[in-house]
Amino acid sequence: MNEPVLKKAMDTLEFLSQDAEARRLYEDRQKFLHDEASMIERALAEGEARGERKKALEMAKELLAHGVEISIIAKASGLPESEILALKERN
């Protein structure tokens, strides 16, 4: 391991072990950083899911326009048949 990194870790450990308040602040900061990273990860996953759903709806509309059977569209898009039927009725 890189010695400067190890020294910094040891210095941090020594500092935190001496002062309970500093340790509490450090732990609070680490929790904040972890929570923030989790929120960002969740937001990215939700954005991907919305994008995939939008693509599935666009594909279903296109296939409906070409007269493809609803059961086939459901298999290809992953959307439920009821949703495809509703989409067909709207268009």
C-alpha positions in Angstrom: 0.0 0.0 0.0 1.1 3.6 -0.6 2.8 4.9 2.6 1.4 8.4 2.4 -2.1 7.1 2.2 -1.5 4.7 5.1 0.0 7.5 7.2 -3.0 9.8 6.5 -5.4 7.0 7.5 -3.4 6.4 10.7 -3.3 10.1 11.5 -7.1 10.3 11.0 -7.7 7.3 13.2 -5.5 8.7 15.9 -7.3 12.1 15.7 -10.7 10.6 15.8 -9.9 8.2 18.7 -8.9 11.1 20.9 -12.0 13.3 20.6 -15.6 11.9 20.9 -17.1 15.1 19.4 -14.7 14.9 16.4 -15.6 11.3 15.9 -19.3 12.1 16.0 -18.9 14.8 13.4 -16.8 12.5 11.2 -19.5 9.8 11.4 -22.2 12.3 10.7 -20.3 13.5 7.6 -19.7 10.0 6.4 -23.4 9.2 6.8 -24.3 12.3 4.9 -22.0 11.4 2.0 -23.4 7.8 1.9 -27.0 9.1 1.9 -26.2 11.6 -0.8 -24.6 8.9 -3.0 -27.6 6.7 -2.5 -30.0 9.4 -3.5 -28.0 10.1 -6.7 -27.9 6.4 -7.5 -31.7 6.1 -7.0 -32.4 9.1 -9.1 -30.2 7.7 -12.0 -32.0 4.3 -11.7 -35.4 6.0 -11.8 -34.4 8.1 -14.8 -33.3 4.9 -16.6 -36.6 3.2 -15.8 -38.5 6.2 -17.2 -36.4 6.2 -20.4 -37.0 2.4 -20.9 -40.8 2.9 -20.3 -40.9 5.7 -22.8 -39.1 3.5 -25.4 -41.5 0.7 -24.8 -44.5 3.0 -25.3 -43.0 4.4 -28.5 -42.4 0.9 -29.8 -45.9 -0.2 -28.9 -47.4 2.8 -30.8 -45.3 2.0 -33.8 -46.2 -1.6 -33.8 -49.9 -0.8 -33.4 -49.7 1.5 -36.4 -48.3 -1.4 -38.4 -51.2 -3.6 -37.3 -49.2 -6.0 -35.1 -51.2 -8.2 -32.7 -51.5 -6.9 -29.2 -50.1 -10.1 -27.7 -47.0 -9.8 -29.8 -46.5 -6.2 -28.9 -46.9 -7.1 -25.2 -44.1 -9.7 -25.5 -41.8 -7.3 -27.5 -42.3 -4.3 -25.3 -42.8 -5.8 -21.9 -46.0 -3.8 -21.4 -49.2 -5.4 -20.2 -51.8 -6.1 -22.9 -54.3 -3.9 -21.0 -52.0 -0.9 -21.4 -51.5 -1.6 -25.1 -55.3 -1.8 -25.6 -55.7 1.6 -23.8 -53.0 3.0 -26.0 -54.7 1.7 -29.1 -58.0 3.3 -28.0 -56.4 6.7 -27.4 -54.9 6.7 -30.9 
